[in-house]
Amino acid sequence: DDFFFFKQKTAYEMQRGLVGSEMCIRDRLNTTVQQQMTLINQLNNSAIQINSTVDQQNLMISQTNTTATQLNTTVQSQTGLIKDLNTTVQEQQEVINAQVDN
């Protein structure tokens, strides 16, 4: 009687000898991982673009605030000038009234 001893295959030997369905599963997993990596890269790129847009919007808000402050200062200056003009007009009116009365 002859005895046959079968050597247990290593993981490497098993991987090399995958049958069709096992190869399909392995390839499908590799494809899924690649798709997920692609999605992650796309999400990272989107996040970078969103951050850039937010930075641009913050800059625009800052510029708008600066412009509003400048406009406010201009309005206050013009209000001061109008008050001065009103005072001058009243003084001139008093001079005219005094001349008319004399």
Secondary structure, DSSP 8 states (H G I E B T S, - for coil): ----------HHHHHHT--HHHHHHHHHHHHHHHHHHHHHHHHHHHHHHHHHHHHHHHHHHHHHHHHHHHHHHHHHHHHHHHHHHHHHHHHHHHHHHHHHH-
